[in-house]
Amino acid sequence: MNTLTQLAIDLKMNALGNFSKEDANKSLRKEILEVLGGKEFNYKTYRRNRYDIFELVEEAIDILLVEGVQDQFNNFVEIKNTGWGDLPVFKVNDTATFAVATIADGITNLRRQRLDSGNLTVTTVNKGIKVYEEMYRFLAGRVEWDVLVNKAVKSYNQEIAGDIYTAFYGAYTGLATPYAVSGAFVASEMDALVDHVEAATGATCTIWGVKPSLRKITPTQISDEMKKERNEMGYYGTYNGTSVNMIKQCHTPGTDTFTINSDFVAVIPNLDDKLIKLVIEGDTIIVETPFEDNADLSQEYTFIKKSGIGVIAQNKFGMYRFA
């Protein structure tokens, strides 16, 4: 991996070791100048070398985006990176067990049961961001590529987070009793939901939700230590023996509106075959509109990323929606 891309990643992940962020930014700008032939940034040097810069920025966005999604959703989202047009098909195995009959000696005339499985194909769509800069600031070399990369990655991460939870939240309508519970929080209802998911999958479960929804969950027995934990975290970290984890809330890009509903918690089995599939198709694309093509002489960049979300309904999970 080239130095420029690694610097952008280290800046984003705060993995700078003994270096300060200011030192890393200086090094990043120095690396960009080296891409420009070691000369001062101006329109002529940029015009000769811009595609090299685009290639480095595209690579940095690709890596940072995947790392950001894995950091937040690694417990229940599987990420597949594919080439253009290569949409993966996920094989889905039914988690239900076979019915067992009591039979007399010598009897084999039983109802056949099929080893059910299916396929999930995730459809991808283009996600785009368009930014611009004033011509004279651009010509003065004041386009901070490290800031631009980090802001683009943050925006894409928020958009993908919204897509994940929109698909996940909508999966509630496909859940059958006893995996879909609604109403005010009742401990016995939550206990039964966890027990059903664990019985169906043979796996331990984790309860997930944003902080306001997790606050509604109250264990049956509460110690002084648990009260302290709730005061520090805003919710109980364990509910009647089941681990509780917070989903980080975010804003819908460009707004002050929360992306994730705060009226539900999910009971997710800890399985290798993860519940949600995220497909990222192809590489990041940067399309440039030079200032001479715009009436206001502004420099434009359009970032395009293709992705899609799928939820495996056959994997048993639970959802508690609070009324």
N, C-alpha and C positions, 0 to 999 in steps of 0.2 A: 504494500500500500504506500502511495506517495506521501511525502511529508505534509503537504498542504491538507490533504484529506484527513490524515491522522490528527493534525492540529485542530481542525474544525471539530472532529469527534471528541477530542480531549476537552476542548472548551465547553462543548455541550454537556458532557458527562461529568464535568468538574474533576477530571482525572489528570491534574496538572503536576502532581508530585510536589517538588520544591519550587516550582515556578508559579509566579502570580498570574492572574488573568491578564493583567496589563502586559506582562512579558510575552504571554502567548499570543495576544492580539498583535503585538509588534512583530513577532516572528511570522505570524500568519500573513500580515501585510507584506513582509519582506519576501516570503515565498511567492506571493502573487506577483511581486515586482520581478522576481527571477523568471517566472513564467512569461513575463513581458519582455524578456531579454535583458533584465538587469537595469532597464532604463526607467526614467521617471514616467509615472502614469500620465498619458495624454491620449487624445483621440487616435493618433496615428499608431502608437504602440498597441493600444487596445484593439484597433481594427485588425492588426496583423495577427494577434494572438488570442482573440476573444473565444474561439472555439476550444482552445486548450483550457481556458478558465471555465467555460460551460461544462466541459467534461469532468473537471475536478469537482465542481459544485454539484453536478448531477450524482456523482459517485458518493459524495458526502451525504447528500439527502437520502439516497437509497439506504445507506448503512445506518444512519441515525434514526430514520423512521422505523426500521425493523427493531432496532435496539430499544427505542422508546415504547413501542407496542409490547414487546416481550417483557419489559420491566413492569408494566402495569397489568398485563393480562395473561401472564405466562401460565397461571394455574388452570385456566379453562379456555384458552384460545390457541389453536394451532395455526401457524403461519406457513403458507406455501408461496415461495417465489417462483414464478414461471416465466418462460419466454413469451414473446408476443404470439398470441393465438393458441398457446398451449394451456388450455384450461384443464386442471386436474379433476378427475372423478374420484370422489371419496367413497370407499366401500363401507357400508353401514351394516353392522351386525346387530340383530335383535338381542337385547339383554334378557329377555324373558326366559324362564326355565321351562323344561318339558314337564307335562303332567305325567305323574307316575301312577299306574293302576295296580291294584291288588288282584292277582290272577291265580287260578288253580293250576296244579301240575299239568303239564302237557298242553296248556292253552297258549297260543301265540296270536290269536285273532284280536289284535288291538287296533285302535284308531291311529293311523299314521300321523306323525307330526313333522312338519317341514323345518329344516334348518334355515330360517328366514334371514334374508339379507337384502339390502337394497343399495342404491347408489345415490350420491348427492353431488350434483354439479353446481358450482357457484358461478353466477353471472357477474362479470366485472363491468364497471362503468368508469368513465373518465372523471377525475376530480381536478379542477384547475384553480390556480391563483394567478391573478394579474397584478403586477406592481409597476410603478413608474417613478422616475426621478427627473427633476428639472435638468435641462440640458447643461447649464453652466456648472451646477454642482457635479454633474457626471463628468464633464470635461476637466474639472478641478481635481478629479480623483477621489471624491468624497463618497463614492459608493462603497459601503463597508460590507464586503462579501460575507464575512463571518457573521455579522448581524443578520444579513439577509437569509443566509442558510438556516440559522437557528430559529428565526421567526417563521420561515416556511415550514420547517419540520414541526414546530409547535402547533402551527395551524392545521397541518395534515393530521397530526396525532389527535387533536381535538375532534376533527371531522370523523376520523375513523372510530374514535371512542363513541361518538354519537351514533354512528352506523351500527356498531356492535350492540349497543344497548337498545336501540330501536328494534333491531331484529330479535334480540333476546326477550325484550319486554313483550313484543307481539306474539312470541311463541306461547304465551300464557293461554291464548284462546285454543291452542291445539292440545293442551294438557287435559287429561281426564282425571276424574276423581280416583284416588285420593291425593293426586299430586298438585292440584290447584286448590288453594284455600284463599278465601276472602273474608273481610270483616275486621273488627277490632282484634287486637292481639289477645290470644288466649293461650296460655302455656301448654295446655293439653293438646290443642290443635297443632302447635309448633312441634311438640314432642312426637306426635303421630306422623307428621310430615317427614321429619328427619328419619324416623324408624322405617317408613315406607320406602324412602329412597335408598337407604342402606340395605334393606331386605331385598330390593329389586336388583341392586347392582353388586352386592357383596363387597362394597367399598365404604370406607369412612367418608363422611361428608364435611363440608365447610359451608358456613352461612356467609353470604356476601350481600352488601348493600351500601348505599351512601350513608353518611353519618346520621342524618335526621331519621332515616328508617331504622337504623340499628339501635337508636336510642329507645325505640318502642319495644325492644325485646328485653324482657326482664327474667333472669333465671329464678328458679324456684327457691333456692337458698342463696343468700347474699352475705358474704363475710365483709369485715372491715377492709381487708385488703382489696376485695373486689370493688368496694365503694371508692377506694382511692384510685384504682385503675380506671374506673368509669369517669372520675373527675379529671384524670390526666388525659385520657384518650377521647372521651365524649361518649363512650359506649362500653359495654362489658365485652372483654376479649374472649370469653368462653360462655357458652349457654348450655347448661345441663350436660356438660361433657363434650360439646361440639364446638370446634374452633370458629370464631367469628372474625371476619376480615372486612376492612373498609374498602369500598370502591372510591377512588378519588374523583370527586365531582369536577366538572369543567363547564365552561361557557361554550355555547354554540359560537363558532368563529364569527367575529364581527359584531357580536351582540353581548348584552349582559344577562342573557337568559340561560338558566341552567340546562344542560344537555340531558342529564339523567333524571328520571322520575324518582322522587323521594318517597313514594308510597308503596314500595315493595322490597322484599328481601328474597334472595334465591338460595335454595339448598342444592348445592352442586356436589356430585360424587367425585372423589379424587381418583380419576381413571386415567390411564395412559392415552386412551382415545378421547381427546378433548371435545367438549360439547360444541364449541363454536369454531368454524373454519374461516380464516381470513386469507384470501388469495390476493397477492400483489403481482400484477401482470406487467412484465417488461420493466424497463428502466425509467427513471425520471427523465422528462423531456423539457428542455428550456427553449422557448421560441422567443426570439428577439424582434422587436419592432423599433428600428433606429429612429432617432429624433427627426431626421430629415423627412421621414414618412408621415409625421404627425403635424397637424396644423399648429399645435401649441409648442412644437419643438421639444416635446418630452420624450425621454427614453423609456421604453416599456419592455417588461419581461413577463412572459407567461410560463408558469410552471405547471406541467401536466403529469398526473400520476393516475394509474388505473388500478382499481381495487374492487373487491366484492366480499360480501359476508354471507355465510350459510349457517344454519342451526340444525344439528342432528336431533330430530324429534324422537327418534327411537331410543336414544339414551335417556334413561329415566332421571329426571331432575324435578325439583319441586319449586313452587313459587307461592309466596304468601303476599297477597295484596291487601293493604290496610285500607279500610273504609274510612 
